[in-house]
């Protein structure tokens, strides 16, 4: 599971940091394309976070169930 935690942390950071960068770029320059890109990256971050949480919960459910029937 620690590999999964590390992988999800990397994926979340890889989408959060550019999103913050483009949001800052929009705040300083006012270029609308930067805001659109920041919003898209933020939506990817939310999707990755929810998918990671979902896999984490169901992984624990499956492992718990496996231990109960063994």
mmCIF file of the N, C-alpha and C atoms, coordinates in Angstrom:
data_MODEL
# 
_entry.id   MODEL 
# 
loop_
_atom_site.group_PDB 
_atom_site.id 
_atom_site.type_symbol 
_atom_site.label_atom_id 
_atom_site.label_alt_id 
_atom_site.label_comp_id 
_atom_site.label_asym_id 
_atom_site.label_entity_id 
_atom_site.label_seq_id 
_atom_site.pdbx_PDB_ins_code 
_atom_site.Cartn_x 
_atom_site.Cartn_y 
_atom_site.Cartn_z 
_atom_site.occupancy 
_atom_site.B_iso_or_equiv 
_atom_site.pdbx_formal_charge 
_atom_site.auth_seq_id 
_atom_site.auth_comp_id 
_atom_site.auth_asym_id 
_atom_site.auth_atom_id 
_atom_site.pdbx_PDB_model_num 
ATOM 1   N N  . UNK A 1 1  ? 0.808   -1.189  0.000   1.00 0.00 ? 1  UNK A N  1 
ATOM 2   C CA . UNK A 1 1  ? 0.000   0.000   0.000   1.00 0.00 ? 1  UNK A CA 1 
ATOM 3   C C  . UNK A 1 1  ? 0.860   1.265   0.000   1.00 0.00 ? 1  UNK A C  1 
ATOM 4   N N  . UNK A 1 2  ? 2.086   1.175   0.534   1.00 0.00 ? 2  UNK A N  1 
ATOM 5   C CA . UNK A 1 2  ? 2.904   2.379   0.581   1.00 0.00 ? 2  UNK A CA 1 
ATOM 6   C C  . UNK A 1 2  ? 3.276   2.850   -0.833  1.00 0.00 ? 2  UNK A C  1 
ATOM 7   N N  . UNK A 1 3  ? 3.413   1.909   -1.768  1.00 0.00 ? 3  UNK A N  1 
ATOM 8   C CA . UNK A 1 3  ? 3.665   2.307   -3.157  1.00 0.00 ? 3  UNK A CA 1 
ATOM 9   C C  . UNK A 1 3  ? 2.472   3.093   -3.695  1.00 0.00 ? 3  UNK A C  1 
ATOM 10  N N  . UNK A 1 4  ? 1.274   2.629   -3.387  1.00 0.00 ? 4  UNK A N  1 
ATOM 11  C CA . UNK A 1 4  ? 0.059   3.313   -3.838  1.00 0.00 ? 4  UNK A CA 1 
ATOM 12  C C  . UNK A 1 4  ? -0.025  4.711   -3.237  1.00 0.00 ? 4  UNK A C  1 
ATOM 13  N N  . UNK A 1 5  ? 0.294   4.834   -1.931  1.00 0.00 ? 5  UNK A N  1 
ATOM 14  C CA . UNK A 1 5  ? 0.271   6.149   -1.297  1.00 0.00 ? 5  UNK A CA 1 
ATOM 15  C C  . UNK A 1 5  ? 1.267   7.092   -1.981  1.00 0.00 ? 5  UNK A C  1 
ATOM 16  N N  . UNK A 1 6  ? 2.444   6.580   -2.239  1.00 0.00 ? 6  UNK A N  1 
ATOM 17  C CA . UNK A 1 6  ? 3.463   7.398   -2.896  1.00 0.00 ? 6  UNK A CA 1 
ATOM 18  C C  . UNK A 1 6  ? 3.066   7.793   -4.303  1.00 0.00 ? 6  UNK A C  1 
ATOM 19  N N  . UNK A 1 7  ? 2.507   6.838   -5.040  1.00 0.00 ? 7  UNK A N  1 
ATOM 20  C CA . UNK A 1 7  ? 2.061   7.123   -6.405  1.00 0.00 ? 7  UNK A CA 1 
ATOM 21  C C  . UNK A 1 7  ? 0.958   8.173   -6.420  1.00 0.00 ? 7  UNK A C  1 
ATOM 22  N N  . UNK A 1 8  ? -0.020  8.033   -5.539  1.00 0.00 ? 8  UNK A N  1 
ATOM 23  C CA . UNK A 1 8  ? -1.112  9.002   -5.511  1.00 0.00 ? 8  UNK A CA 1 
ATOM 24  C C  . UNK A 1 8  ? -0.617  10.374  -5.045  1.00 0.00 ? 8  UNK A C  1 
ATOM 25  N N  . UNK A 1 9  ? 0.311   10.404  -4.109  1.00 0.00 ? 9  UNK A N  1 
ATOM 26  C CA . UNK A 1 9  ? 0.869   11.692  -3.679  1.00 0.00 ? 9  UNK A CA 1 
ATOM 27  C C  . UNK A 1 9  ? 1.602   12.366  -4.830  1.00 0.00 ? 9  UNK A C  1 
ATOM 28  N N  . UNK A 1 10 ? 2.342   11.584  -5.611  1.00 0.00 ? 10 UNK A N  1 
ATOM 29  C CA . UNK A 1 10 ? 3.049   12.142  -6.768  1.00 0.00 ? 10 UNK A CA 1 
ATOM 30  C C  . UNK A 1 10 ? 2.057   12.679  -7.805  1.00 0.00 ? 10 UNK A C  1 
ATOM 31  N N  . UNK A 1 11 ? 1.010   11.907  -8.108  1.00 0.00 ? 11 UNK A N  1 
ATOM 32  C CA . UNK A 1 11 ? 0.025   12.332  -9.106  1.00 0.00 ? 11 UNK A CA 1 
ATOM 33  C C  . UNK A 1 11 ? -0.702  13.588  -8.634  1.00 0.00 ? 11 UNK A C  1 
ATOM 34  N N  . UNK A 1 12 ? -1.045  13.634  -7.348  1.00 0.00 ? 12 UNK A N  1 
ATOM 35  C CA . UNK A 1 12 ? -1.740  14.817  -6.835  1.00 0.00 ? 12 UNK A CA 1 
ATOM 36  C C  . UNK A 1 12 ? -0.831  16.049  -6.862  1.00 0.00 ? 12 UNK A C  1 
ATOM 37  N N  . UNK A 1 13 ? 0.419   15.874  -6.486  1.00 0.00 ? 13 UNK A N  1 
ATOM 38  C CA . UNK A 1 13 ? 1.355   17.002  -6.522  1.00 0.00 ? 13 UNK A CA 1 
ATOM 39  C C  . UNK A 1 13 ? 1.624   17.440  -7.958  1.00 0.00 ? 13 UNK A C  1 
ATOM 40  N N  . UNK A 1 14 ? 1.657   16.470  -8.876  1.00 0.00 ? 14 UNK A N  1 
ATOM 41  C CA . UNK A 1 14 ? 1.925   16.788  -10.281 1.00 0.00 ? 14 UNK A CA 1 
ATOM 42  C C  . UNK A 1 14 ? 0.776   17.554  -10.921 1.00 0.00 ? 14 UNK A C  1 
ATOM 43  N N  . UNK A 1 15 ? -0.406  17.510  -10.337 1.00 0.00 ? 15 UNK A N  1 
ATOM 44  C CA . UNK A 1 15 ? -1.514  18.306  -10.864 1.00 0.00 ? 15 UNK A CA 1 
ATOM 45  C C  . UNK A 1 15 ? -1.767  19.551  -10.021 1.00 0.00 ? 15 UNK A C  1 
ATOM 46  N N  . UNK A 1 16 ? -1.447  19.492  -8.728  1.00 0.00 ? 16 UNK A N  1 
ATOM 47  C CA . UNK A 1 16 ? -1.675  20.659  -7.868  1.00 0.00 ? 16 UNK A CA 1 
ATOM 48  C C  . UNK A 1 16 ? -0.693  21.784  -8.175  1.00 0.00 ? 16 UNK A C  1 
ATOM 49  N N  . UNK A 1 17 ? 0.572   21.461  -8.289  1.00 0.00 ? 17 UNK A N  1 
ATOM 50  C CA . UNK A 1 17 ? 1.583   22.506  -8.478  1.00 0.00 ? 17 UNK A CA 1 
ATOM 51  C C  . UNK A 1 17 ? 1.391   23.291  -9.778  1.00 0.00 ? 17 UNK A C  1 
ATOM 52  N N  . UNK A 1 18 ? 1.162   22.635  -10.925 1.00 0.00 ? 18 UNK A N  1 
ATOM 53  C CA . UNK A 1 18 ? 0.897   23.440  -12.131 1.00 0.00 ? 18 UNK A CA 1 
ATOM 54  C C  . UNK A 1 18 ? -0.402  24.239  -12.035 1.00 0.00 ? 18 UNK A C  1 
ATOM 55  N N  . UNK A 1 19 ? -1.393  23.680  -11.340 1.00 0.00 ? 19 UNK A N  1 
ATOM 56  C CA . UNK A 1 19 ? -2.643  24.413  -11.175 1.00 0.00 ? 19 UNK A CA 1 
ATOM 57  C C  . UNK A 1 19 ? -2.420  25.706  -10.401 1.00 0.00 ? 19 UNK A C  1 
ATOM 58  N N  . UNK A 1 20 ? -1.653  25.626  -9.328  1.00 0.00 ? 20 UNK A N  1 
ATOM 59  C CA . UNK A 1 20 ? -1.333  26.828  -8.541  1.00 0.00 ? 20 UNK A CA 1 
ATOM 60  C C  . UNK A 1 20 ? -0.498  27.800  -9.365  1.00 0.00 ? 20 UNK A C  1 
ATOM 61  N N  . UNK A 1 21 ? 0.430   27.267  -10.160 1.00 0.00 ? 21 UNK A N  1 
ATOM 62  C CA . UNK A 1 21 ? 1.254   28.128  -11.014 1.00 0.00 ? 21 UNK A CA 1 
ATOM 63  C C  . UNK A 1 21 ? 0.389   28.897  -12.007 1.00 0.00 ? 21 UNK A C  1 
ATOM 64  N N  . UNK A 1 22 ? -0.524  28.191  -12.679 1.00 0.00 ? 22 UNK A N  1 
ATOM 65  C CA . UNK A 1 22 ? -1.362  28.873  -13.671 1.00 0.00 ? 22 UNK A CA 1 
ATOM 66  C C  . UNK A 1 22 ? -2.360  29.824  -13.022 1.00 0.00 ? 22 UNK A C  1 
ATOM 67  N N  . UNK A 1 23 ? -2.813  29.504  -11.812 1.00 0.00 ? 23 UNK A N  1 
ATOM 68  C CA . UNK A 1 23 ? -3.687  30.433  -11.112 1.00 0.00 ? 23 UNK A CA 1 
ATOM 69  C C  . UNK A 1 23 ? -2.922  31.710  -10.771 1.00 0.00 ? 23 UNK A C  1 
ATOM 70  N N  . UNK A 1 24 ? -1.688  31.552  -10.304 1.00 0.00 ? 24 UNK A N  1 
ATOM 71  C CA . UNK A 1 24 ? -0.858  32.728  -10.034 1.00 0.00 ? 24 UNK A CA 1 
ATOM 72  C C  . UNK A 1 24 ? -0.567  33.525  -11.294 1.00 0.00 ? 24 UNK A C  1 
ATOM 73  N N  . UNK A 1 25 ? -0.326  32.811  -12.391 1.00 0.00 ? 25 UNK A N  1 
ATOM 74  C CA . UNK A 1 25 ? -0.088  33.472  -13.676 1.00 0.00 ? 25 UNK A CA 1 
ATOM 75  C C  . UNK A 1 25 ? -1.307  34.282  -14.086 1.00 0.00 ? 25 UNK A C  1 
ATOM 76  N N  . UNK A 1 26 ? -2.498  33.719  -13.869 1.00 0.00 ? 26 UNK A N  1 
ATOM 77  C CA . UNK A 1 26 ? -3.726  34.448  -14.192 1.00 0.00 ? 26 UNK A CA 1 
ATOM 78  C C  . UNK A 1 26 ? -3.873  35.678  -13.301 1.00 0.00 ? 26 UNK A C  1 
ATOM 79  N N  . UNK A 1 27 ? -3.560  35.527  -12.011 1.00 0.00 ? 27 UNK A N  1 
ATOM 80  C CA . UNK A 1 27 ? -3.709  36.661  -11.096 1.00 0.00 ? 27 UNK A CA 1 
ATOM 81  C C  . UNK A 1 27 ? -2.767  37.808  -11.440 1.00 0.00 ? 27 UNK A C  1 
ATOM 82  N N  . UNK A 1 28 ? -1.565  37.484  -11.909 1.00 0.00 ? 28 UNK A N  1 
ATOM 83  C CA . UNK A 1 28 ? -0.588  38.535  -12.224 1.00 0.00 ? 28 UNK A CA 1 
ATOM 84  C C  . UNK A 1 28 ? -0.748  39.107  -13.627 1.00 0.00 ? 28 UNK A C  1 
ATOM 85  N N  . UNK A 1 29 ? -1.226  38.286  -14.586 1.00 0.00 ? 29 UNK A N  1 
ATOM 86  C CA . UNK A 1 29 ? -1.308  38.772  -15.963 1.00 0.00 ? 29 UNK A CA 1 
ATOM 87  C C  . UNK A 1 29 ? -2.736  39.001  -16.443 1.00 0.00 ? 29 UNK A C  1 
ATOM 88  N N  . UNK A 1 30 ? -3.684  38.258  -15.896 1.00 0.00 ? 30 UNK A N  1 
ATOM 89  C CA . UNK A 1 30 ? -5.073  38.396  -16.335 1.00 0.00 ? 30 UNK A CA 1 
ATOM 90  C C  . UNK A 1 30 ? -5.386  37.649  -17.617 1.00 0.00 ? 30 UNK A C  1 
ATOM 91  N N  . UNK A 1 31 ? -4.504  36.751  -18.052 1.00 0.00 ? 31 UNK A N  1 
ATOM 92  C CA . UNK A 1 31 ? -4.717  35.976  -19.281 1.00 0.00 ? 31 UNK A CA 1 
ATOM 93  C C  . UNK A 1 31 ? -5.733  34.877  -18.989 1.00 0.00 ? 31 UNK A C  1 
ATOM 94  N N  . UNK A 1 32 ? -6.825  34.876  -19.743 1.00 0.00 ? 32 UNK A N  1 
ATOM 95  C CA . UNK A 1 32 ? -7.908  33.930  -19.491 1.00 0.00 ? 32 UNK A CA 1 
ATOM 96  C C  . UNK A 1 32 ? -7.509  32.477  -19.745 1.00 0.00 ? 32 UNK A C  1 
ATOM 97  N N  . UNK A 1 33 ? -6.589  32.239  -20.657 1.00 0.00 ? 33 UNK A N  1 
ATOM 98  C CA . UNK A 1 33 ? -6.157  30.868  -20.940 1.00 0.00 ? 33 UNK A CA 1 
ATOM 99  C C  . UNK A 1 33 ? -5.500  30.236  -19.715 1.00 0.00 ? 33 UNK A C  1 
ATOM 100 N N  . UNK A 1 34 ? -4.812  31.039  -18.932 1.00 0.00 ? 34 UNK A N  1 
ATOM 101 C CA . UNK A 1 34 ? -4.173  30.531  -17.716 1.00 0.00 ? 34 UNK A CA 1 
ATOM 102 C C  . UNK A 1 34 ? -5.225  30.100  -16.700 1.00 0.00 ? 34 UNK A C  1 
ATOM 103 N N  . UNK A 1 35 ? -6.302  30.853  -16.592 1.00 0.00 ? 35 UNK A N  1 
ATOM 104 C CA . UNK A 1 35 ? -7.378  30.477  -15.681 1.00 0.00 ? 35 UNK A CA 1 
ATOM 105 C C  . UNK A 1 35 ? -8.059  29.198  -16.138 1.00 0.00 ? 35 UNK A C  1 
ATOM 106 N N  . UNK A 1 36 ? -8.285  29.060  -17.443 1.00 0.00 ? 36 UNK A N  1 
ATOM 107 C CA . UNK A 1 36 ? -8.901  27.836  -17.969 1.00 0.00 ? 36 UNK A CA 1 
ATOM 108 C C  . UNK A 1 36 ? -8.014  26.621  -17.704 1.00 0.00 ? 36 UNK A C  1 
ATOM 109 N N  . UNK A 1 37 ? -6.714  26.768  -17.905 1.00 0.00 ? 37 UNK A N  1 
ATOM 110 C CA . UNK A 1 37 ? -5.796  25.652  -17.662 1.00 0.00 ? 37 UNK A CA 1 
ATOM 111 C C  . UNK A 1 37 ? -5.729  25.316  -16.177 1.00 0.00 ? 37 UNK A C  1 
ATOM 112 N N  . UNK A 1 38 ? -5.739  26.321  -15.322 1.00 0.00 ? 38 UNK A N  1 
ATOM 113 C CA . UNK A 1 38 ? -5.735  26.077  -13.877 1.00 0.00 ? 38 UNK A CA 1 
ATOM 114 C C  . UNK A 1 38 ? -6.998  25.329  -13.456 1.00 0.00 ? 38 UNK A C  1 
ATOM 115 N N  . UNK A 1 39 ? -8.134  25.697  -14.029 1.00 0.00 ? 39 UNK A N  1 
ATOM 116 C CA . UNK A 1 39 ? -9.389  25.025  -13.693 1.00 0.00 ? 39 UNK A CA 1 
ATOM 117 C C  . UNK A 1 39 ? -9.379  23.575  -14.162 1.00 0.00 ? 39 UNK A C  1 
ATOM 118 N N  . UNK A 1 40 ? -8.850  23.326  -15.351 1.00 0.00 ? 40 UNK A N  1 
ATOM 119 C CA . UNK A 1 40 ? -8.779  21.950  -15.850 1.00 0.00 ? 40 UNK A CA 1 
ATOM 120 C C  . UNK A 1 40 ? -7.866  21.092  -14.979 1.00 0.00 ? 40 UNK A C  1 
ATOM 121 N N  . UNK A 1 41 ? -6.710  21.632  -14.614 1.00 0.00 ? 41 UNK A N  1 
ATOM 122 C CA . UNK A 1 41 ? -5.797  20.881  -13.751 1.00 0.00 ? 41 UNK A CA 1 
ATOM 123 C C  . UNK A 1 41 ? -6.411  20.653  -12.373 1.00 0.00 ? 41 UNK A C  1 
ATOM 124 N N  . UNK A 1 42 ? -7.154  21.635  -11.852 1.00 0.00 ? 42 UNK A N  1 
ATOM 125 C CA . UNK A 1 42 ? -7.813  21.477  -10.569 1.00 0.00 ? 42 UNK A CA 1 
ATOM 126 C C  . UNK A 1 42 ? -8.860  20.364  -10.644 1.00 0.00 ? 42 UNK A C  1 
ATOM 127 N N  . UNK A 1 43 ? -9.591  20.294  -11.753 1.00 0.00 ? 43 UNK A N  1 
ATOM 128 C CA . UNK A 1 43 ? -10.582 19.229  -11.915 1.00 0.00 ? 43 UNK A CA 1 
ATOM 129 C C  . UNK A 1 43 ? -9.916  17.859  -12.008 1.00 0.00 ? 43 UNK A C  1 
ATOM 130 N N  . UNK A 1 44 ? -8.769  17.772  -12.683 1.00 0.00 ? 44 UNK A N  1 
ATOM 131 C CA . UNK A 1 44 ? -8.023  16.508  -12.702 1.00 0.00 ? 44 UNK A CA 1 
ATOM 132 C C  . UNK A 1 44 ? -7.581  16.135  -11.299 1.00 0.00 ? 44 UNK A C  1 
ATOM 133 N N  . UNK A 1 45 ? -7.117  17.112  -10.537 1.00 0.00 ? 45 UNK A N  1 
ATOM 134 C CA . UNK A 1 45 ? -6.688  16.855  -9.169  1.00 0.00 ? 45 UNK A CA 1 
ATOM 135 C C  . UNK A 1 45 ? -7.841  16.301  -8.335  1.00 0.00 ? 45 UNK A C  1 
ATOM 136 N N  . UNK A 1 46 ? -9.010  16.890  -8.467  1.00 0.00 ? 46 UNK A N  1 
ATOM 137 C CA . UNK A 1 46 ? -10.170 16.392  -7.721  1.00 0.00 ? 46 UNK A CA 1 
ATOM 138 C C  . UNK A 1 46 ? -10.519 14.977  -8.139  1.00 0.00 ? 46 UNK A C  1 
ATOM 139 N N  . UNK A 1 47 ? -10.464 14.689  -9.431  1.00 0.00 ? 47 UNK A N  1 
ATOM 140 C CA . UNK A 1 47 ? -10.776 13.342  -9.906  1.00 0.00 ? 47 UNK A CA 1 
ATOM 141 C C  . UNK A 1 47 ? -9.752  12.328  -9.395  1.00 0.00 ? 47 UNK A C  1 
ATOM 142 N N  . UNK A 1 48 ? -8.458  12.663  -9.447  1.00 0.00 ? 48 UNK A N  1 
ATOM 143 C CA . UNK A 1 48 ? -7.423  11.757  -8.945  1.00 0.00 ? 48 UNK A CA 1 
ATOM 144 C C  . UNK A 1 48 ? -7.562  11.536  -7.440  1.00 0.00 ? 48 UNK A C  1 
ATOM 145 N N  . UNK A 1 49 ? -7.882  12.597  -6.712  1.00 0.00 ? 49 UNK A N  1 
ATOM 146 C CA . UNK A 1 49 ? -8.038  12.474  -5.263  1.00 0.00 ? 49 UNK A CA 1 
ATOM 147 C C  . UNK A 1 49 ? -9.215  11.574  -4.919  1.00 0.00 ? 49 UNK A C  1 
ATOM 148 N N  . UNK A 1 50 ? -10.340 11.782  -5.574  1.00 0.00 ? 50 UNK A N  1 
ATOM 149 C CA . UNK A 1 50 ? -11.510 10.945  -5.302  1.00 0.00 ? 50 UNK A CA 1 
ATOM 150 C C  . UNK A 1 50 ? -11.285 9.502   -5.736  1.00 0.00 ? 50 UNK A C  1 
ATOM 151 N N  . UNK A 1 51 ? -10.617 9.296   -6.853  1.00 0.00 ? 51 UNK A N  1 
ATOM 152 C CA . UNK A 1 51 ? -10.329 7.929   -7.302  1.00 0.00 ? 51 UNK A CA 1 
ATOM 153 C C  . UNK A 1 51 ? -9.366  7.241   -6.345  1.00 0.00 ? 51 UNK A C  1 
ATOM 154 N N  . UNK A 1 52 ? -8.352  7.966   -5.885  1.00 0.00 ? 52 UNK A N  1 
ATOM 155 C CA . UNK A 1 52 ? -7.413  7.396   -4.927  1.00 0.00 ? 52 UNK A CA 1 
ATOM 156 C C  . UNK A 1 52 ? -8.088  7.036   -3.615  1.00 0.00 ? 52 UNK A C  1 
ATOM 157 N N  . UNK A 1 53 ? -8.949  7.912   -3.126  1.00 0.00 ? 53 UNK A N  1 
ATOM 158 C CA . UNK A 1 53 ? -9.676  7.632   -1.893  1.00 0.00 ? 53 UNK A CA 1 
ATOM 159 C C  . UNK A 1 53 ? -10.604 6.434   -2.066  1.00 0.00 ? 53 UNK A C  1 
ATOM 160 N N  . UNK A 1 54 ? -11.282 6.367   -3.203  1.00 0.00 ? 54 UNK A N  1 
ATOM 161 C CA . UNK A 1 54 ? -12.183 5.257   -3.485  1.00 0.00 ? 54 UNK A CA 1 
ATOM 162 C C  . UNK A 1 54 ? -11.417 3.931   -3.539  1.00 0.00 ? 54 UNK A C  1 
ATOM 163 N N  . UNK A 1 55 ? -10.297 3.906   -4.221  1.00 0.00 ? 55 UNK A N  1 
ATOM 164 C CA . UNK A 1 55 ? -9.489  2.691   -4.278  1.00 0.00 ? 55 UNK A CA 1 
ATOM 165 C C  . UNK A 1 55 ? -8.944  2.322   -2.909  1.00 0.00 ? 55 UNK A C  1 
ATOM 166 N N  . UNK A 1 56 ? -8.566  3.307   -2.131  1.00 0.00 ? 56 UNK A N  1 
ATOM 167 C CA . UNK A 1 56 ? -8.056  3.054   -0.788  1.00 0.00 ? 56 UNK A CA 1 
ATOM 168 C C  . UNK A 1 56 ? -9.131  2.411   0.093   1.00 0.00 ? 56 UNK A C  1 
ATOM 169 N N  . UNK A 1 57 ? -10.315 2.978   0.097   1.00 0.00 ? 57 UNK A N  1 
ATOM 170 C CA . UNK A 1 57 ? -11.395 2.437   0.926   1.00 0.00 ? 57 UNK A CA 1 
ATOM 171 C C  . UNK A 1 57 ? -11.776 1.035   0.480   1.00 0.00 ? 57 UNK A C  1 
ATOM 172 N N  . UNK A 1 58 ? -11.999 0.856   -0.815  1.00 0.00 ? 58 UNK A N  1 
ATOM 173 C CA . UNK A 1 58 ? -12.414 -0.463  -1.283  1.00 0.00 ? 58 UNK A CA 1 
ATOM 174 C C  . UNK A 1 58 ? -11.295 -1.488  -1.166  1.00 0.00 ? 58 UNK A C  1 
ATOM 175 N N  . UNK A 1 59 ? -10.059 -1.060  -1.247  1.00 0.00 ? 59 UNK A N  1 
ATOM 176 C CA . UNK A 1 59 ? -8.950  -1.971  -1.016  1.00 0.00 ? 59 UNK A CA 1 
ATOM 177 C C  . UNK A 1 59 ? -8.950  -2.488  0.406   1.00 0.00 ? 59 UNK A C  1 
ATOM 178 N N  . UNK A 1 60 ? -9.219  -1.596  1.366   1.00 0.00 ? 60 UNK A N  1 
ATOM 179 C CA . UNK A 1 60 ? -9.297  -2.028  2.752   1.00 0.00 ? 60 UNK A CA 1 
ATOM 180 C C  . UNK A 1 60 ? -10.509 -2.935  2.987   1.00 0.00 ? 60 UNK A C  1 
ATOM 181 N N  . UNK A 1 61 ? -11.616 -2.647  2.335   1.00 0.00 ? 61 UNK A N  1 
ATOM 182 C CA . UNK A 1 61 ? -12.798 -3.508  2.462   1.00 0.00 ? 61 UNK A CA 1 
ATOM 183 C C  . UNK A 1 61 ? -12.495 -4.900  1.931   1.00 0.00 ? 61 UNK A C  1 
ATOM 184 N N  . UNK A 1 62 ? -11.865 -4.984  0.784   1.00 0.00 ? 62 UNK A N  1 
ATOM 185 C CA . UNK A 1 62 ? -11.551 -6.291  0.190   1.00 0.00 ? 62 UNK A CA 1 
ATOM 186 C C  . UNK A 1 62 ? -10.560 -7.057  1.056   1.00 0.00 ? 62 UNK A C  1 
ATOM 187 N N  . UNK A 1 63 ? -9.546  -6.396  1.565   1.00 0.00 ? 63 UNK A N  1 
ATOM 188 C CA . UNK A 1 63 ? -8.568  -7.062  2.430   1.00 0.00 ? 63 UNK A CA 1 
ATOM 189 C C  . UNK A 1 63 ? -9.235  -7.532  3.717   1.00 0.00 ? 63 UNK A C  1 
ATOM 190 N N  . UNK A 1 64 ? -10.087 -6.703  4.301   1.00 0.00 ? 64 UNK A N  1 
ATOM 191 C CA . UNK A 1 64 ? -10.806 -7.098  5.509   1.00 0.00 ? 64 UNK A CA 1 
ATOM 192 C C  . UNK A 1 64 ? -11.713 -8.291  5.260   1.00 0.00 ? 64 UNK A C  1 
ATOM 193 N N  . UNK A 1 65 ? -12.422 -8.270  4.147   1.00 0.00 ? 65 UNK A N  1 
ATOM 194 C CA . UNK A 1 65 ? -13.293 -9.390  3.810   1.00 0.00 ? 65 UNK A CA 1 
ATOM 195 C C  . UNK A 1 65 ? -12.478 -10.657 3.587   1.00 0.00 ? 65 UNK A C  1 
ATOM 196 N N  . UNK A 1 66 ? -11.346 -10.537 2.924   1.00 0.00 ? 66 UNK A N  1 
ATOM 197 C CA . UNK A 1 66 ? -10.459 -11.693 2.668   1.00 0.00 ? 66 UNK A CA 1 
ATOM 198 C C  . UNK A 1 66 ? -9.962  -12.294 3.990   1.00 0.00 ? 66 UNK A C  1 
ATOM 199 N N  . UNK A 1 67 ? -9.638  -11.437 4.925   1.00 0.00 ? 67 UNK A N  1 
ATOM 200 C CA . UNK A 1 67 ? -9.165  -11.918 6.229   1.00 0.00 ? 67 UNK A CA 1 
ATOM 201 C C  . UNK A 1 67 ? -10.286 -12.571 7.031   1.00 0.00 ? 67 UNK A C  1 
ATOM 202 N N  . UNK A 1 68 ? -11.517 -12.114 6.844   1.00 0.00 ? 68 UNK A N  1 
ATOM 203 C CA . UNK A 1 68 ? -12.648 -12.718 7.539   1.00 0.00 ? 68 UNK A CA 1 
ATOM 204 C C  . UNK A 1 68 ? -12.950 -14.116 7.028   1.00 0.00 ? 68 UNK A C  1 
ATOM 205 N N  . UNK A 1 69 ? -12.823 -14.330 5.715   1.00 0.00 ? 69 UNK A N  1 
ATOM 206 C CA . UNK A 1 69 ? -13.181 -15.641 5.174   1.00 0.00 ? 69 UNK A CA 1 
ATOM 207 C C  . UNK A 1 69 ? -12.030 -16.622 5.217   1.00 0.00 ? 69 UNK A C  1 
ATOM 208 N N  . UNK A 1 70 ? -10.831 -16.178 5.530   1.00 0.00 ? 70 UNK A N  1 
ATOM 209 C CA . UNK A 1 70 ? -9.692  -17.087 5.596   1.00 0.00 ? 70 UNK A CA 1 
ATOM 210 C C  . UNK A 1 70 ? -9.681  -17.839 6.877   1.00 0.00 ? 70 UNK A C  1 
# 
